[in-house]
Structures are given as C-alpha cells and as structure tokens.
Amino acid sequence: MRQNRPVAVLGGVRIPFCRQNTAYADVGNLGMSVRTLGALVEKFGLHGQQLGEVAMGAVIKHSSDWNLGREAALSSGLSPLTPGITLQRACGTSLDSIITIANKIAVGQIEAGIGGGSDTTSDVPIVYGKSLRRRLLEAARGRSTKDKLAAFKGFHLRELKPEFPGVAEPRTGKSMGEHCEDMAKQWNISRDSQDEWALSSHLKLAAAYERGFFDDLVVSFRGVSRDNNLRADSTLEKLATLKPAFDKTSGRGTLTAANSTPLTDGASACLLASEEWAQAHNHEVLCYLRDAQVAAVDFVHGEGLLMAPTVAVPEMLKRNGLTLQDFDIYEIHEAFAAQVLCTLRAWESEDYCKTRLGLDAPLGRIDPAKINPNGSSLAAGHPFAATGARIVATAAKELKQRGGGRCLISICTAGGMGVVAILER
C-alpha cells in the first residue's frame, strides 16, 4: 500500500430530516438516497463521472434494499462504472462510511468517493413470525399439492401476527432511552439541564436556517425545505410540561420527547477526494479528515450504553498529540441531551478519567458555546445512518466560514460503541 496522504472533504448535501410517518412515509431508503446522491452529483457537476467508491448505509432496511450504495449510485447520475457498498454501525453508520472512503483515498486506492447514509423509521420491514416462515418454506419445497398443504397442518391464526423491528438492545432488553435514563441517574444529570440543552439546539438550528447557512447543504424533497422537527418557538416552560418518556413510574425519570431525538427519516452524503483530484476538477477543499477512532464499552456489565465516545476521543487525541481543548468547534451528536451532558461530565471527572480511561488528569471542560454551533440532532432529528454525514458536511462548511480551525466529531451508537473524528482546515 502507498503511504498515507491528506484526505479532503469537498462538501455535502442532505434532504430535510422529517419525523416518522410524515413527508417521507412512503419513500424508503432507496428513494431518499437517490435524491440525496443526485443532489450531490448536481452540486459538484459529477454527471457521468466515475468515482472510486460510493459507500452508503442504513440501519433499518428491507431485504429488497440489497446493496443500497450501489443501487443508489446507479440512479444518481454518476457513471455506472462507479462501485457501491453498503455499511452499518447504527448511529455511526455514515461517519463510518465517510471514514471508509477516506481510508481508501489515504492509501491511494481511489482518488474520490462519496460517503453517506439514509434511514427510515416509517417504511420499516414487517415480517411474519418464525412459525409461519417455516411453514411457507416447507410448502415451497413440497412436490405435490398434498405436500404443500401438509405444511399447514395445525396452523393457528396467531401465527399471522407480524414481527416489527426491535428497538431494544438484544443483550439487555432495554431501549436506548432506558439505558440513557440509567446514565442520567448515574451522572446526576438534571431534567432542567437537559431541557435547556434541547432548547438551545432548536434555537441554534433555527438561527442557522435564518442566516442562510443551510442554503447549499439542504435540498428540498417532497415539498419540505426544512427539518420538520425544528421548533423555534418552543420555551423552557413548554418543555417542562412534558412527561418522562422512558422511566414513567419511578418518579425520577428525566428524559422526555423534547430532550430525546424523535424517530426520523432522512438521508445525507459527502464528497471526499485527494488534493490532486480536487485541484484537477476545480473543487475547493473545505477541510481535511485528519483522523478517526472507534471504541466500545461493556454496557452489558454496567457501563453506560452511550459512553463509548468518552473512550474513543482520548485514544485519538493521544495519537495526534492534542488535548480536548485544542479545537475550535465540537460536533457532539445529540441522541439525548442527557447523553451529551454525561459525556461532558465524564471528561471533567478526575475519578472517571483515572480509573476508566487510565489518564493522569481529567480531559477537562469544553466551552459550551463551541459545541454544535448550528444545532444538532435534538432539533434536526436523527435518521440513524444519516447523522454522521450531516455532521461532517455542517462542520466542513462551518470551518470554511471561520477561515480555518479544528473540529472534534463525536457520535455514540447502539451496541455500546462510539465513532469520533477530527476535521481540520
């Protein structure tokens, strides 16, 4: 393999994120991905061009989606000679797809590629139970009508009950929200601080839309031009009236529909390239992807499900000779307000940094004004596999407008994992 070389982020695009069962209820992953990739092709004049790879992903998908990355690329306007691959790491999926493209560019395997993802919580795969599936397969193997009918001997109507995609962690039986409630209690994160964080996210996203920040990042789709989860007119008083969404019985629940991300549909994608390819095609480099890291925690035996970024970040910082304060902006995915606040508190904790992270001192405090300057998932929504590319595109443009700087990206995922990265301009 060739020696590593810089990986340029040229920009990204997304469709507005929409709440479950609203504008995109009948679209599905392929339709959202095609619209998003098509918009990226249009934005960068890539019609008919052959790229090294398109890496897309989806968490909730039908078996008929097959290779989403390849199928979406074939309908995007790119050359049909462009390969495609489909990846999945829960909420970190599209950041991982971007990292996959970046690694191929870094070692010289390709010159340019697209990383992104989509997710639908509206068009979900609904399947029949195992008993009926076994009967159907047995009937299909039958040689005669008698054999086929024999497969349904003893059939009961209850076997027609469908199975929906699971929302709980298979190894604990708890939903992500229930796990985050446990984290909030462990770290003493108050309801007020969660609501304040959520409201701030909405206000920052609304302000970014008003000043035109997203004019070239968000393309209209299905008559929608802005994320329909955005509530710019909300207040702390309104948020305080909401009841706990996950811990409804103990009287200590603090996570609500407002300080948790809603079920969301959407898609996003980013274009990455070598410096030579960008220059040859007259594209401005917005920033560079300097490094990335993935980590996992043992949530089954007591660690917080969404705390893996607290582990991944110091490992990446050490490798790059950086401190937590050496960044101009921070993009921390807001799965829940409590999750962000737990992460920040852990990095400030001397005990946690020493006993869990093996550090001599706490990583320290981050200036809240530098975190998610254009809002994040609590306001925009969170289509699981689309969030990472949304963040990279947003951060890349923010660094360009600032004229330079460094950004830390941190995304927690289901399964007790975290994906983090460094962008620089």
C-alpha beads as a LAMMPS data file, in Angstrom:
LAMMPS data file: protein, C-alpha beads

425 atoms
424 bonds

1 atom types
1 bond types

-500.0 500.0 xlo xhi
-500.0 500.0 ylo yhi
-500.0 500.0 zlo zhi

Masses

1 110.0

Atoms # bond

1 1 1 0.000 0.000 0.000
2 1 1 1.048 3.575 -0.611
3 1 1 1.973 5.947 2.171
4 1 1 -0.855 7.964 3.684
5 1 1 -1.828 11.235 2.018
6 1 1 -4.261 14.007 3.006
7 1 1 -7.987 13.389 2.549
8 1 1 -10.000 16.424 1.511
9 1 1 -13.648 16.997 2.402
10 1 1 -15.206 18.882 -0.510
11 1 1 -18.689 19.243 0.937
12 1 1 -22.003 17.523 1.394
13 1 1 -25.731 17.711 0.989
14 1 1 -28.845 16.257 2.587
15 1 1 -32.576 16.274 2.318
16 1 1 -34.540 17.821 5.198
17 1 1 -34.946 15.375 8.046
18 1 1 -38.601 14.544 8.754
19 1 1 -40.409 12.953 11.644
20 1 1 -41.595 9.384 11.297
21 1 1 -44.750 8.913 9.207
22 1 1 -44.783 12.421 7.764
23 1 1 -43.391 13.623 4.416
24 1 1 -41.270 10.546 3.616
25 1 1 -43.611 7.861 4.948
26 1 1 -43.843 6.086 1.579
27 1 1 -40.377 6.849 0.175
28 1 1 -37.956 4.392 1.783
29 1 1 -34.179 4.312 1.921
30 1 1 -33.541 3.974 -1.791
31 1 1 -35.722 6.935 -2.753
32 1 1 -34.150 9.187 -0.122
33 1 1 -30.638 8.047 -1.057
34 1 1 -31.201 8.619 -4.775
35 1 1 -32.491 12.152 -4.156
36 1 1 -29.527 12.951 -1.909
37 1 1 -26.847 11.469 -4.172
38 1 1 -28.466 13.115 -7.183
39 1 1 -28.304 16.483 -5.428
40 1 1 -24.626 15.905 -4.584
41 1 1 -23.901 14.999 -8.210
42 1 1 -25.657 18.188 -9.310
43 1 1 -23.843 20.337 -6.747
44 1 1 -20.385 19.196 -7.821
45 1 1 -21.036 18.610 -11.510
46 1 1 -20.367 14.878 -11.310
47 1 1 -22.751 13.760 -14.076
48 1 1 -21.321 10.774 -15.893
49 1 1 -18.134 10.767 -13.805
50 1 1 -16.634 7.568 -12.451
51 1 1 -15.698 7.747 -8.783
52 1 1 -13.685 5.216 -6.836
53 1 1 -16.487 4.213 -4.475
54 1 1 -19.881 5.170 -3.092
55 1 1 -20.347 3.940 0.479
56 1 1 -23.844 4.311 1.891
57 1 1 -25.603 2.737 4.833
58 1 1 -28.917 2.171 6.548
59 1 1 -29.842 0.714 9.915
60 1 1 -33.484 -0.123 9.262
61 1 1 -33.798 -1.655 5.820
62 1 1 -35.701 -4.243 3.820
63 1 1 -34.015 -7.305 2.380
64 1 1 -35.107 -5.921 -1.001
65 1 1 -32.831 -2.911 -0.469
66 1 1 -29.988 -5.282 -1.356
67 1 1 -26.818 -3.185 -1.909
68 1 1 -28.196 0.279 -1.186
69 1 1 -24.933 2.061 -2.032
70 1 1 -24.671 0.508 -5.475
71 1 1 -28.364 0.835 -6.348
72 1 1 -28.484 4.488 -5.293
73 1 1 -25.287 5.224 -7.244
74 1 1 -26.787 3.687 -10.380
75 1 1 -29.684 6.151 -10.178
76 1 1 -27.666 9.176 -9.108
77 1 1 -26.262 10.412 -12.409
78 1 1 -22.771 9.053 -11.735
79 1 1 -21.134 6.754 -14.253
80 1 1 -22.486 3.204 -13.891
81 1 1 -18.836 2.171 -13.583
82 1 1 -18.808 3.626 -10.047
83 1 1 -18.823 0.807 -7.432
84 1 1 -21.045 0.920 -4.362
85 1 1 -21.035 -0.684 -0.937
86 1 1 -23.489 -0.690 1.970
87 1 1 -22.307 -0.450 5.590
88 1 1 -23.923 -0.314 9.028
89 1 1 -22.842 0.705 12.526
90 1 1 -26.092 2.018 13.990
91 1 1 -25.953 5.787 14.594
92 1 1 -22.322 5.984 13.462
93 1 1 -23.052 4.491 10.033
94 1 1 -22.481 7.460 7.730
95 1 1 -19.458 8.703 9.669
96 1 1 -18.082 5.192 9.248
97 1 1 -18.899 5.236 5.531
98 1 1 -17.009 8.531 5.224
99 1 1 -14.066 7.047 7.122
100 1 1 -14.113 4.038 4.774
101 1 1 -13.896 6.328 1.743
102 1 1 -11.220 8.443 3.433
103 1 1 -9.041 5.426 4.221
104 1 1 -9.159 4.280 0.595
105 1 1 -8.137 7.748 -0.548
106 1 1 -5.404 7.986 2.090
107 1 1 -3.664 4.824 0.917
108 1 1 -4.100 5.660 -2.771
109 1 1 -6.650 3.005 -3.692
110 1 1 -9.094 5.606 -5.021
111 1 1 -8.977 9.327 -5.827
112 1 1 -12.515 10.364 -4.895
113 1 1 -15.634 8.878 -3.362
114 1 1 -18.890 9.545 -1.574
115 1 1 -19.843 8.515 1.954
116 1 1 -23.318 8.831 3.390
117 1 1 -26.406 7.076 4.622
118 1 1 -30.159 7.073 4.961
119 1 1 -32.725 5.738 7.363
120 1 1 -36.457 5.346 7.539
121 1 1 -38.486 4.610 10.633
122 1 1 -41.683 4.863 8.565
123 1 1 -41.098 2.250 5.860
124 1 1 -39.977 -0.466 8.256
125 1 1 -39.650 -4.164 7.368
126 1 1 -42.518 -6.137 8.887
127 1 1 -42.131 -9.919 8.730
128 1 1 -44.169 -12.915 9.771
129 1 1 -43.128 -14.966 12.777
130 1 1 -40.727 -17.890 12.594
131 1 1 -43.501 -20.483 12.713
132 1 1 -45.277 -19.182 9.612
133 1 1 -41.995 -18.616 7.779
134 1 1 -41.039 -22.248 8.395
135 1 1 -44.408 -23.405 7.074
136 1 1 -44.081 -21.278 3.932
137 1 1 -40.586 -22.624 3.222
138 1 1 -41.735 -26.199 3.824
139 1 1 -44.686 -25.662 1.470
140 1 1 -42.369 -24.249 -1.183
141 1 1 -40.286 -27.429 -1.006
142 1 1 -43.354 -29.642 -1.411
143 1 1 -43.545 -31.541 -4.707
144 1 1 -47.310 -32.047 -4.773
145 1 1 -50.339 -30.076 -3.660
146 1 1 -50.792 -32.582 -0.862
147 1 1 -47.212 -31.977 0.338
148 1 1 -47.728 -28.212 0.228
149 1 1 -50.975 -28.373 2.192
150 1 1 -49.391 -30.701 4.756
151 1 1 -47.054 -27.881 5.760
152 1 1 -50.020 -26.030 7.230
153 1 1 -51.284 -28.869 9.419
154 1 1 -52.074 -27.452 12.858
155 1 1 -51.914 -23.858 11.622
156 1 1 -53.297 -21.267 14.059
157 1 1 -54.349 -17.687 13.327
158 1 1 -51.890 -16.367 15.932
159 1 1 -49.098 -17.336 13.551
160 1 1 -50.223 -14.440 11.319
161 1 1 -49.075 -11.932 13.938
162 1 1 -46.246 -9.891 12.341
163 1 1 -42.881 -9.056 13.901
164 1 1 -41.649 -5.447 13.878
165 1 1 -38.009 -4.274 14.042
166 1 1 -36.735 -4.402 17.601
167 1 1 -35.943 -1.185 19.460
168 1 1 -34.263 -2.791 22.449
169 1 1 -30.673 -3.880 22.900
170 1 1 -30.734 -7.671 22.340
171 1 1 -28.425 -8.357 25.288
172 1 1 -30.248 -6.246 27.875
173 1 1 -33.806 -5.908 26.625
174 1 1 -33.649 -2.168 27.340
175 1 1 -34.240 0.556 24.786
176 1 1 -31.595 3.198 24.168
177 1 1 -33.742 5.683 26.075
178 1 1 -33.952 3.382 29.087
179 1 1 -30.185 2.952 29.034
180 1 1 -29.721 6.713 28.829
181 1 1 -32.064 7.167 31.810
182 1 1 -29.692 4.933 33.777
183 1 1 -26.777 7.112 32.657
184 1 1 -28.569 10.310 33.652
185 1 1 -29.166 8.940 37.139
186 1 1 -25.576 7.712 37.460
187 1 1 -24.148 11.108 36.492
188 1 1 -26.831 13.165 38.273
189 1 1 -27.967 14.957 35.124
190 1 1 -30.968 17.127 35.953
191 1 1 -34.154 17.480 33.919
192 1 1 -33.656 21.260 33.737
193 1 1 -30.187 20.971 32.217
194 1 1 -31.478 18.504 29.611
195 1 1 -34.348 20.786 28.617
196 1 1 -32.008 23.772 28.396
197 1 1 -29.689 21.820 26.101
198 1 1 -32.568 20.736 23.874
199 1 1 -33.988 24.255 23.579
200 1 1 -30.549 25.630 22.726
201 1 1 -30.223 23.097 19.899
202 1 1 -33.529 24.242 18.370
203 1 1 -32.647 27.918 18.667
204 1 1 -29.214 27.444 17.086
205 1 1 -30.580 25.377 14.192
206 1 1 -33.333 27.933 13.559
207 1 1 -30.800 30.772 13.554
208 1 1 -28.587 28.877 11.103
209 1 1 -31.513 28.440 8.717
210 1 1 -32.434 32.121 9.019
211 1 1 -28.951 33.331 8.121
212 1 1 -28.837 31.029 5.091
213 1 1 -26.224 28.632 6.428
214 1 1 -28.066 25.605 5.067
215 1 1 -28.986 27.069 1.665
216 1 1 -26.440 24.881 -0.142
217 1 1 -26.493 21.986 2.329
218 1 1 -30.194 21.088 2.442
219 1 1 -32.162 20.348 -0.741
220 1 1 -35.951 20.265 -0.770
221 1 1 -37.735 16.944 -1.130
222 1 1 -41.404 16.007 -1.120
223 1 1 -42.366 19.645 -0.617
224 1 1 -40.230 20.016 2.519
225 1 1 -37.352 22.503 2.676
226 1 1 -36.514 22.456 6.399
227 1 1 -36.275 19.768 9.062
228 1 1 -39.840 19.376 10.289
229 1 1 -38.796 18.531 13.834
230 1 1 -37.454 22.078 14.307
231 1 1 -39.388 24.041 16.935
232 1 1 -38.034 27.583 17.009
233 1 1 -40.963 28.846 19.097
234 1 1 -40.524 26.439 21.981
235 1 1 -39.764 27.586 25.524
236 1 1 -38.429 26.022 28.693
237 1 1 -41.888 26.399 30.181
238 1 1 -43.388 24.295 27.383
239 1 1 -40.682 21.665 27.685
240 1 1 -41.233 21.425 31.437
241 1 1 -44.822 20.265 30.903
242 1 1 -43.796 17.054 29.119
243 1 1 -43.893 13.767 30.998
244 1 1 -40.951 11.312 31.145
245 1 1 -40.831 9.119 28.065
246 1 1 -38.887 6.109 29.357
247 1 1 -38.958 5.977 33.166
248 1 1 -42.653 6.623 33.732
249 1 1 -43.134 5.004 37.123
250 1 1 -40.259 5.768 39.499
251 1 1 -40.872 9.497 39.687
252 1 1 -37.196 10.087 38.806
253 1 1 -37.442 9.962 35.019
254 1 1 -35.882 12.959 33.250
255 1 1 -35.812 12.013 29.556
256 1 1 -38.789 13.351 27.594
257 1 1 -39.907 13.586 23.968
258 1 1 -38.312 17.043 23.829
259 1 1 -34.846 16.263 25.188
260 1 1 -34.613 12.994 23.201
261 1 1 -34.333 12.675 19.437
262 1 1 -37.525 11.668 17.625
263 1 1 -37.846 8.769 15.208
264 1 1 -36.795 10.340 11.925
265 1 1 -36.481 9.714 8.173
266 1 1 -33.741 11.265 6.038
267 1 1 -30.501 10.915 4.074
268 1 1 -27.173 12.721 3.687
269 1 1 -23.891 12.343 1.772
270 1 1 -20.415 13.909 1.488
271 1 1 -17.822 14.062 -1.295
272 1 1 -14.195 13.313 -0.378
273 1 1 -11.101 13.307 -2.569
274 1 1 -7.356 13.543 -2.788
275 1 1 -5.881 17.029 -3.113
276 1 1 -4.806 16.206 -6.661
277 1 1 -8.306 15.139 -7.739
278 1 1 -9.888 18.204 -6.142
279 1 1 -7.457 20.507 -7.915
280 1 1 -7.857 18.755 -11.259
281 1 1 -11.655 19.105 -11.052
282 1 1 -11.608 22.700 -9.736
283 1 1 -13.234 21.906 -6.385
284 1 1 -12.446 23.869 -3.239
285 1 1 -11.203 21.891 -0.261
286 1 1 -13.337 22.823 2.743
287 1 1 -11.247 20.884 5.256
288 1 1 -9.317 17.655 5.780
289 1 1 -10.259 14.496 7.659
290 1 1 -7.215 14.119 9.883
291 1 1 -8.031 11.013 11.899
292 1 1 -10.815 8.837 13.311
293 1 1 -11.321 6.284 16.051
294 1 1 -13.888 3.706 17.135
295 1 1 -14.328 2.303 20.642
296 1 1 -16.767 0.131 22.572
297 1 1 -17.882 -0.210 26.193
298 1 1 -19.139 -3.194 28.187
299 1 1 -22.686 -1.912 28.653
300 1 1 -23.974 -5.397 29.460
301 1 1 -21.988 -5.386 32.701
302 1 1 -22.658 -1.868 33.913
303 1 1 -21.018 0.717 31.658
304 1 1 -23.256 3.351 30.106
305 1 1 -24.510 2.265 26.685
306 1 1 -23.710 5.628 25.076
307 1 1 -20.390 6.356 26.788
308 1 1 -18.028 4.853 24.183
309 1 1 -17.079 8.280 22.726
310 1 1 -15.578 9.142 26.110
311 1 1 -13.118 6.314 25.457
312 1 1 -12.545 6.865 21.736
313 1 1 -11.750 10.567 21.996
314 1 1 -8.755 10.351 24.393
315 1 1 -7.292 7.485 22.356
316 1 1 -7.476 9.629 19.215
317 1 1 -6.180 12.741 20.989
318 1 1 -3.140 10.876 22.304
319 1 1 -2.257 9.584 18.852
320 1 1 -2.406 13.115 17.452
321 1 1 -0.698 14.932 20.311
322 1 1 -3.800 17.014 21.089
323 1 1 -5.780 17.961 24.172
324 1 1 -9.554 18.195 24.426
325 1 1 -9.265 21.982 24.394
326 1 1 -7.341 22.106 21.084
327 1 1 -10.498 22.501 18.991
328 1 1 -12.403 25.495 17.720
329 1 1 -15.741 23.676 17.463
330 1 1 -17.178 20.397 18.689
331 1 1 -19.912 18.421 16.955
332 1 1 -21.350 16.035 19.555
333 1 1 -24.312 14.013 18.305
334 1 1 -27.353 14.645 20.476
335 1 1 -29.018 11.255 20.711
336 1 1 -30.315 12.576 24.023
337 1 1 -29.448 15.761 25.843
338 1 1 -28.531 13.587 28.823
339 1 1 -26.048 11.609 26.739
340 1 1 -24.154 14.774 25.750
341 1 1 -24.152 16.032 29.328
342 1 1 -22.955 12.670 30.679
343 1 1 -20.100 12.697 28.177
344 1 1 -19.010 16.206 29.136
345 1 1 -19.218 15.397 32.833
346 1 1 -17.170 12.223 32.394
347 1 1 -14.354 14.126 30.680
348 1 1 -14.297 16.564 33.601
349 1 1 -14.309 13.776 36.204
350 1 1 -10.935 13.055 37.786
351 1 1 -12.110 9.659 39.009
352 1 1 -13.558 8.546 35.644
353 1 1 -10.565 9.732 33.648
354 1 1 -8.173 7.986 36.021
355 1 1 -9.974 4.705 36.693
356 1 1 -11.721 4.143 33.358
357 1 1 -9.540 5.998 30.864
358 1 1 -6.176 5.500 32.590
359 1 1 -5.297 9.199 32.460
360 1 1 -3.258 11.154 34.971
361 1 1 -5.688 14.076 34.919
362 1 1 -9.181 14.882 33.665
363 1 1 -9.540 15.751 29.999
364 1 1 -11.175 18.938 31.222
365 1 1 -14.011 21.259 30.348
366 1 1 -15.279 22.283 26.894
367 1 1 -16.748 25.724 26.311
368 1 1 -20.478 25.026 25.636
369 1 1 -20.556 27.917 23.141
370 1 1 -18.252 25.898 20.875
371 1 1 -20.467 22.806 20.856
372 1 1 -22.886 22.251 17.951
373 1 1 -22.874 25.921 16.870
374 1 1 -25.558 25.280 14.236
375 1 1 -27.755 22.984 16.324
376 1 1 -27.741 19.221 16.161
377 1 1 -29.836 16.083 16.349
378 1 1 -32.312 17.180 19.025
379 1 1 -33.524 19.889 16.657
380 1 1 -32.813 18.442 13.214
381 1 1 -33.864 14.893 14.023
382 1 1 -31.845 11.700 13.813
383 1 1 -32.209 9.294 10.879
384 1 1 -29.748 6.810 12.336
385 1 1 -27.490 6.238 9.323
386 1 1 -27.690 9.828 8.044
387 1 1 -26.491 11.748 11.095
388 1 1 -22.732 11.325 10.601
389 1 1 -22.665 12.754 7.075
390 1 1 -24.944 15.596 8.185
391 1 1 -22.438 16.481 10.878
392 1 1 -19.389 16.258 8.597
393 1 1 -20.996 18.470 5.930
394 1 1 -22.110 21.006 8.539
395 1 1 -18.738 21.093 10.288
396 1 1 -16.823 21.382 6.998
397 1 1 -18.832 24.440 5.961
398 1 1 -18.509 25.973 9.417
399 1 1 -14.710 25.618 9.266
400 1 1 -14.687 27.266 5.840
401 1 1 -16.741 30.217 7.068
402 1 1 -14.421 30.623 10.036
403 1 1 -11.420 30.656 7.717
404 1 1 -9.792 27.716 9.458
405 1 1 -9.734 25.714 12.649
406 1 1 -10.172 22.236 14.028
407 1 1 -13.364 20.279 14.786
408 1 1 -13.919 17.254 17.001
409 1 1 -16.789 14.986 15.940
410 1 1 -18.265 12.529 18.439
411 1 1 -21.095 10.082 17.774
412 1 1 -22.456 7.455 20.165
413 1 1 -24.137 4.356 18.753
414 1 1 -26.351 1.468 19.755
415 1 1 -24.460 -1.634 20.812
416 1 1 -22.261 0.399 23.158
417 1 1 -19.960 1.887 20.511
418 1 1 -18.684 5.323 19.572
419 1 1 -17.201 6.808 16.389
420 1 1 -15.150 10.002 16.560
421 1 1 -13.103 12.036 14.088
422 1 1 -11.011 15.179 13.603
423 1 1 -11.585 17.705 10.825
424 1 1 -9.058 20.473 10.102
425 1 1 -8.823 23.479 7.838

Bonds

1 1 1 2
2 1 2 3
3 1 3 4
4 1 4 5
5 1 5 6
6 1 6 7
7 1 7 8
8 1 8 9
9 1 9 10
10 1 10 11
11 1 11 12
12 1 12 13
13 1 13 14
14 1 14 15
15 1 15 16
16 1 16 17
17 1 17 18
18 1 18 19
19 1 19 20
20 1 20 21
21 1 21 22
22 1 22 23
23 1 23 24
24 1 24 25
25 1 25 26
26 1 26 27
27 1 27 28
28 1 28 29
29 1 29 30
30 1 30 31
31 1 31 32
32 1 32 33
33 1 33 34
34 1 34 35
35 1 35 36
36 1 36 37
37 1 37 38
38 1 38 39
39 1 39 40
40 1 40 41
41 1 41 42
42 1 42 43
43 1 43 44
44 1 44 45
45 1 45 46
46 1 46 47
47 1 47 48
48 1 48 49
49 1 49 50
50 1 50 51
51 1 51 52
52 1 52 53
53 1 53 54
54 1 54 55
55 1 55 56
56 1 56 57
57 1 57 58
58 1 58 59
59 1 59 60
60 1 60 61
61 1 61 62
62 1 62 63
63 1 63 64
64 1 64 65
65 1 65 66
66 1 66 67
67 1 67 68
68 1 68 69
69 1 69 70
70 1 70 71
71 1 71 72
72 1 72 73
73 1 73 74
74 1 74 75
75 1 75 76
76 1 76 77
77 1 77 78
78 1 78 79
79 1 79 80
80 1 80 81
81 1 81 82
82 1 82 83
83 1 83 84
84 1 84 85
85 1 85 86
86 1 86 87
87 1 87 88
88 1 88 89
89 1 89 90
90 1 90 91
91 1 91 92
92 1 92 93
93 1 93 94
94 1 94 95
95 1 95 96
96 1 96 97
97 1 97 98
98 1 98 99
99 1 99 100
100 1 100 101
101 1 101 102
102 1 102 103
103 1 103 104
104 1 104 105
105 1 105 106
106 1 106 107
107 1 107 108
108 1 108 109
109 1 109 110
110 1 110 111
111 1 111 112
112 1 112 113
113 1 113 114
114 1 114 115
115 1 115 116
116 1 116 117
117 1 117 118
118 1 118 119
119 1 119 120
120 1 120 121
121 1 121 122
122 1 122 123
123 1 123 124
124 1 124 125
125 1 125 126
126 1 126 127
127 1 127 128
128 1 128 129
129 1 129 130
130 1 130 131
131 1 131 132
132 1 132 133
133 1 133 134
134 1 134 135
135 1 135 136
136 1 136 137
137 1 137 138
138 1 138 139
139 1 139 140
140 1 140 141
141 1 141 142
142 1 142 143
143 1 143 144
144 1 144 145
145 1 145 146
146 1 146 147
147 1 147 148
148 1 148 149
149 1 149 150
150 1 150 151
151 1 151 152
152 1 152 153
153 1 153 154
154 1 154 155
155 1 155 156
156 1 156 157
157 1 157 158
158 1 158 159
159 1 159 160
160 1 160 161
161 1 161 162
162 1 162 163
163 1 163 164
164 1 164 165
165 1 165 166
166 1 166 167
167 1 167 168
168 1 168 169
169 1 169 170
170 1 170 171
171 1 171 172
172 1 172 173
173 1 173 174
174 1 174 175
175 1 175 176
176 1 176 177
177 1 177 178
178 1 178 179
179 1 179 180
180 1 180 181
181 1 181 182
182 1 182 183
183 1 183 184
184 1 184 185
185 1 185 186
186 1 186 187
187 1 187 188
188 1 188 189
189 1 189 190
190 1 190 191
191 1 191 192
192 1 192 193
193 1 193 194
194 1 194 195
195 1 195 196
196 1 196 197
197 1 197 198
198 1 198 199
199 1 199 200
200 1 200 201
201 1 201 202
202 1 202 203
203 1 203 204
204 1 204 205
205 1 205 206
206 1 206 207
207 1 207 208
208 1 208 209
209 1 209 210
210 1 210 211
211 1 211 212
212 1 212 213
213 1 213 214
214 1 214 215
215 1 215 216
216 1 216 217
217 1 217 218
218 1 218 219
219 1 219 220
220 1 220 221
221 1 221 222
222 1 222 223
223 1 223 224
224 1 224 225
225 1 225 226
226 1 226 227
227 1 227 228
228 1 228 229
229 1 229 230
230 1 230 231
231 1 231 232
232 1 232 233
233 1 233 234
234 1 234 235
235 1 235 236
236 1 236 237
237 1 237 238
238 1 238 239
239 1 239 240
240 1 240 241
241 1 241 242
242 1 242 243
243 1 243 244
244 1 244 245
245 1 245 246
246 1 246 247
247 1 247 248
248 1 248 249
249 1 249 250
250 1 250 251
251 1 251 252
252 1 252 253
253 1 253 254
254 1 254 255
255 1 255 256
256 1 256 257
257 1 257 258
258 1 258 259
259 1 259 260
260 1 260 261
261 1 261 262
262 1 262 263
263 1 263 264
264 1 264 265
265 1 265 266
266 1 266 267
267 1 267 268
268 1 268 269
269 1 269 270
270 1 270 271
271 1 271 272
272 1 272 273
273 1 273 274
274 1 274 275
275 1 275 276
276 1 276 277
277 1 277 278
278 1 278 279
279 1 279 280
280 1 280 281
281 1 281 282
282 1 282 283
283 1 283 284
284 1 284 285
285 1 285 286
286 1 286 287
287 1 287 288
288 1 288 289
289 1 289 290
290 1 290 291
291 1 291 292
292 1 292 293
293 1 293 294
294 1 294 295
295 1 295 296
296 1 296 297
297 1 297 298
298 1 298 299
299 1 299 300
300 1 300 301
301 1 301 302
302 1 302 303
303 1 303 304
304 1 304 305
305 1 305 306
306 1 306 307
307 1 307 308
308 1 308 309
309 1 309 310
310 1 310 311
311 1 311 312
312 1 312 313
313 1 313 314
314 1 314 315
315 1 315 316
316 1 316 317
317 1 317 318
318 1 318 319
319 1 319 320
320 1 320 321
321 1 321 322
322 1 322 323
323 1 323 324
324 1 324 325
325 1 325 326
326 1 326 327
327 1 327 328
328 1 328 329
329 1 329 330
330 1 330 331
331 1 331 332
332 1 332 333
333 1 333 334
334 1 334 335
335 1 335 336
336 1 336 337
337 1 337 338
338 1 338 339
339 1 339 340
340 1 340 341
341 1 341 342
342 1 342 343
343 1 343 344
344 1 344 345
345 1 345 346
346 1 346 347
347 1 347 348
348 1 348 349
349 1 349 350
350 1 350 351
351 1 351 352
352 1 352 353
353 1 353 354
354 1 354 355
355 1 355 356
356 1 356 357
357 1 357 358
358 1 358 359
359 1 359 360
360 1 360 361
361 1 361 362
362 1 362 363
363 1 363 364
364 1 364 365
365 1 365 366
366 1 366 367
367 1 367 368
368 1 368 369
369 1 369 370
370 1 370 371
371 1 371 372
372 1 372 373
373 1 373 374
374 1 374 375
375 1 375 376
376 1 376 377
377 1 377 378
378 1 378 379
379 1 379 380
380 1 380 381
381 1 381 382
382 1 382 383
383 1 383 384
384 1 384 385
385 1 385 386
386 1 386 387
387 1 387 388
388 1 388 389
389 1 389 390
390 1 390 391
391 1 391 392
392 1 392 393
393 1 393 394
394 1 394 395
395 1 395 396
396 1 396 397
397 1 397 398
398 1 398 399
399 1 399 400
400 1 400 401
401 1 401 402
402 1 402 403
403 1 403 404
404 1 404 405
405 1 405 406
406 1 406 407
407 1 407 408
408 1 408 409
409 1 409 410
410 1 410 411
411 1 411 412
412 1 412 413
413 1 413 414
414 1 414 415
415 1 415 416
416 1 416 417
417 1 417 418
418 1 418 419
419 1 419 420
420 1 420 421
421 1 421 422
422 1 422 423
423 1 423 424
424 1 424 425
